[in-house]
Amino acid sequence: MSSDEKEPLINKNQSLQDYYASLESRIGYRFVLGGTRHFGFYTRGTYWPFPIGKALRAMEDNLIGTLDLEKGSKVLDAGCGAGYVAIHLAEEGYRVHGIDVVDHHIVKARRNVKTQGLEGTITVTKGDYHHLDAFADDSFDGAYTMETFVHATEPEAAAAEFFRVIRPGGSIAMYEYDHLDFSTQPEEVGDSWTAINKHAAMPAYDRFQQGVLKGILEEVGFEDVEVKDLSDNVLPMLRLFYILAFIPYLIIAFLGLKSYFINTVAGYEGYVYRDAARYISVSGKKPLAAGEVEPSEEKKLR
């Protein structure tokens, strides 16, 4: 952070900081996903998960399609991690402002952006999507989260901030998880996901029963909110995580260390109990004011 930047107001979430600081998270994300923090997208029915890089870019292309914004649009990456999603969007013609609450993520993201020569297209700052005070109303054409909104401690407040900073006619896209009502599932299913949510710092996901995230976006004012189930599209990678975690999980469970190796637990149990959860994209539009037209339509009328 430069000397003239004001320290942003950050929602206190020490468990999130601890999760991303853990050795397991750092090693796992680096060596399995090349530093990214999200699932890959595969054609339904695919079994072989490789090459992983191609699948990751395919998920990012799916995000671009969901946002449905013209190239050149300014987009907020809420929880940018090491910046790989922002880099792909910039390479496809979008301007991106990435924010993150984890200091080592910001360092890595800025380094990666510089390496790719995209400093004029991508800006990375420390920031928290619960408190977007650094941005004026209607600052962005769109915003997205890529498996980061599950970490929200106050999802309604964060969604209201997204609504405020997105211009009328702009869009939001969230790639997240939801689940069935655990009270209708076998006890071990609910216990497993509750533990994963706790130790992976995902308090919002604990609340995201099917329909809840859609309702939150609609409540703050987004319209045309659409939910798409992409569970089958991420299954090859989910299966890979299960295979990689199988032997370590048995050892960890035997030694009673599950809370210390939550990514391994999630890799194994997330696959075993996958029928109770979904991987989804949720999108919506900020409505235009009366008499307003989309910028793209305005150009056509000139």
N, C-alpha and C positions, 0 to 999 in steps of 0.2 A: 504494500500500500504506500503510495507516495505521501510526502509530508503534508501536502495540502488537502488530502482526502480526510473527510470527517469519519470517525469511527461509527459505523452504522449501528442502529439499535438491533440487537440480536435476541431472538427468543431463546431463553436458557433451556438447553436440552443436552445435558452432560452425557446421557446414555448414547446419544447419537455421535457425539465427539469420541466417546470411548469405543464405539463400534467401528468407526472408520480408522481409528488409531491402532486397533488391534493388529497383531502380526498376521493372524489368519486372514483378515480382510485384505491387508496390503499384499500378501503373497498370492492369495486366491485371485483377486481381481487382476493382478499383474500377469500371472503366468497362465491363467485359464482364459481370461477375456482380453488380454493385452492392454489392461488399464481401463477398459470401459466398465460401465456399471449397469448394463441392461441386457435383456435377452435378444437373441437373433430371431429373424423372421424366416420361416420355411414354408414351402408349398405344402398344403395338407397332404398327409400320406407319406411324407419324406421320413426316412429312418436315419440315414447317415448325416451326422451334424456338421461335417467338415466340407469346405473350409469355413471356419467360424467367422473370419473377417467379412466374407461375402454376406453371411447371414446378418451380421450386425449392421452393415450398410443397408441391407434390404429393410431392416426394421426402421432405420432412419429415413429411408425413402418412403416407407409407409406413413411415417409421421408427417413428412412434407405433404403427402397427398391428403392427409386428414386435416391439416391446417388450411389447405386450399387457399393460399395467399399468392399474390403475384411475386415474381422474383424482384428483388430490391426492397421487399418489405422488411421492416424492423421487428425483430422477434426477441422476446425475453426467454432465456433458458433458465428456468428456476430450479437450481440445484445442478450446476453444470459439471460437477466432478472434475475430471482431468481435461475436459473440453472437447472430447472426440465428437460428440453429437453436434456441437456448435461448429466445429471445423467442417464436418460434412455439409451442414446447411450453408455455410459460407461458400464452400466450393460449388454449391449448386445455385449460388446467386443471391443469398439472403444476407442481411445484416443482423448480427446477433449480439445481444448483451447478456453475458452469463454471470450469474451470481451464485455464491456458495458460502456456507457458514464454516467450512472446514479449511483451515489455513493451508495445509499441505496440498489440498485440492487446487486452491487458487494458484499456488506456486507452480504446480504441474501444468495447469491449464494455460497460464501465461507463457510458460516455456514452450508448450506444444504449439500454441498459436504463433509464437515468434518463429519457431522452426519451420512452420508451414508458410511463413510470409503473409499472414493474414491479420496483422495488427491493425490495419486500417479498416477491416471489416468486422472484426470481433473485439469487443471490450469485455474484460473480466474484472469484476470487483467483488469485494466481500459484501455479502448481503443476505438477508433472510426474507423469504417470501411472505412471512407473517407481517413484515414491516417494510413496505416498499416506499417509505417516505422520501427516498432519494429521487423518485420519479414523479413527474407531474401527471395529472389526469390525462388520459388519452395519449400516453407517450408511445405506445407500441401498437403495431398492426396485429400482433398476436403474441401468445405466450404458450409455453409447453412445460410439462414435467415428464421426465423419463424415469419412472420407478423411484421418484423422490417424494411425491405427495403422501405416500404411506408413512413417511417420517413426521408429518405435521402433528403438532401438539394441539393446534386449534384450526382445524381444516376450514371451518366456516369463516373465520377471520381472514385466513389466507386467500380463500376463494373471493371474498369481497375485495381484497386488494388487487387480485388479478382483474376483476371486473372494472375497478377504478382506472387502472393504468392502460387497459386495452381501449382503443378508439371505438366509437360506434361503427358497427359493421365488421369489426375485427373478430378474431377467432381464438379459441383456446383448445388445446389438445392435451390429454393426460393419458399416459400409458402406465397403468397401475394394476392392482390386484383387488378382487373382491371375493366374497365367499358366501356359502350357504349359512343359514341359521344353525350355529353349532349345537343348539339345544335339540335339534332334530337328528343329530349325527351321533354315532357311537362316542362314548366318553373319551376314548383315547385320541379321537380325531380333534375334538375341541381342545383337549389338554395340550396336544402337540402344537397346534397353531397358536394357542395362547402363549406358550413358552417361546416359540419362535418370534412372535411379535414383541414380546418383552425384551428378549436378549438381542434382537436385531434392531431395537429402537424404532418400532413401527406402531406407535399408539393409534394412528389413524386407521391403519389396516385392521386393527382389532375391532374397529367400529364399522368397517366397510362391508357390511352385509349387502347382498345384491340389492341395488336400487338406491343405496344411501348416497353414494358419490354423485349420481345423477341428480338426486334431490337437492344436494348442497349447491350444485351449480345453478339449478333452476331457482332456488330460493334467493340467491344473490342477484339474479336478473338475467342470466344467460338463457337464450332461446334455442330452439331446434337442437336440444341436447340429445345426442345419439350415443348409444353404447354398442360396441362390437366385441364379440367374444373371439379372442385370438388364441385361445388355449391350445388348439390343435396346431397352430402355427409355431408355437414355441416348444412343442413336445420333444423334438429331437434334442434340443439343448437341455431340457429338464431331465431327459433320460441320461444324457451324458453326465450331468451333475450327480445323478444317482449312482452311476457306475464308478465314478471317481471317488465318491464318498463311502462306498459300500464297506470296504475293509476298515478304513479309519473310523467309521461310525461304530462298528462292532466293538472296537477297542475302547473308544471314548465312552460308549454306553456302559461297558463292563466296568470301567474305572470310575463311573459316576461323574464324568467331566463334561456333560453335554452343554451346560451353560457357558463353558469356556470356549467351545468350538461350534458356535451357533451356525456358521455357514455350512459346515459339514453336516450338522443335524438337518438344516433346511434342505440341503442337497439330497439327503436320503429320505427324510420323512415328508418333504414337500412332494416327492414323487409318489411315495406309498399312499399318501392321503390326498392326492391331486384331485380326486373327484369332488372334494368339498370346496375347491378354490378355482378361480378363473383368472386368466390374464386378459385384460380388457383395454380397449381404447375408448375414451370418453371425450366427446367433442361438443362444442357449442359456439354460438355466435352472440356477440353483444348487439342488441337491437339498435337500429338506426333511429334517430329522433324523427319526429314528424317532418316530412318534407325533405329529409336528407336522402342522398343517393350515394352508393358505393363510389369511391374514387375511380375505380376502373370504368364504371358506367358513366361517370361524369366526363371522363376523357372521350368516350364514344359520342357524347352529346355535343362536344365542341366542334 
